[in-house]
Amino acid sequence: MVQTKKLALYAVVVFVLYTIITSPAQAADFVQIGFEGISSAAQGVGEFMTELVR
């Protein structure tokens, strides 16, 4: 089980490195989309907590 997790992690790392090397612009777009998603989620949690306090 542990070896399967390590193998999956290595596969993800290799895929990410391959994507960055072959098309850096597309990789940058993926990172931007990810950060926008995290930002939206944090903003939603903040709005929820604000309304909960009111």
C-alpha positions as CSV (number, residue, x, y, z in Angstrom):
1,M,0.0,0.0,0.0
2,V,2.8,2.4,0.9
3,Q,4.7,1.6,-2.3
4,T,1.6,2.3,-4.3
5,K,1.3,5.7,-2.7
6,K,4.9,6.5,-3.4
7,L,4.5,5.4,-7.0
8,A,1.5,7.6,-7.5
9,L,3.3,10.5,-5.9
10,Y,6.3,10.0,-8.2
11,A,3.9,9.8,-11.2
12,V,2.3,13.1,-10.3
13,V,5.6,14.8,-9.8
14,V,6.9,13.6,-13.2
15,F,3.6,14.7,-14.8
16,V,3.9,18.2,-13.3
17,L,7.5,18.6,-14.3
18,Y,6.8,17.4,-17.8
19,T,3.9,19.9,-18.1
20,I,6.1,22.7,-16.8
21,I,8.9,21.9,-19.1
22,T,6.9,21.3,-22.3
23,S,4.4,24.2,-21.9
24,P,5.2,26.7,-19.2
25,A,2.4,29.1,-20.2
26,Q,-0.2,26.5,-19.8
27,A,1.3,25.4,-16.4
28,A,1.1,29.0,-15.2
29,D,-2.5,29.1,-16.2
30,F,-3.2,26.0,-14.2
31,V,-1.5,27.6,-11.1
32,Q,-3.5,30.8,-11.5
33,I,-6.7,28.8,-11.8
34,G,-5.8,26.9,-8.6
35,F,-5.0,30.0,-6.6
36,E,-8.2,31.7,-7.8
37,G,-10.2,28.7,-6.6
38,I,-8.5,28.8,-3.2
39,S,-9.1,32.5,-3.0
40,S,-12.8,32.1,-3.8
41,A,-13.1,29.3,-1.2
42,A,-11.5,31.4,1.5
43,Q,-13.7,34.4,0.6
44,G,-16.8,32.2,0.8
45,V,-15.7,30.9,4.2
46,G,-15.1,34.5,5.4
47,E,-18.5,35.6,4.2
48,F,-20.2,32.6,5.9
49,M,-18.4,33.4,9.2
50,T,-19.4,37.0,9.0
51,E,-23.1,36.1,8.5
52,L,-22.9,33.6,11.3
53,V,-21.6,36.2,13.7
54,R,-24.4,38.6,12.8
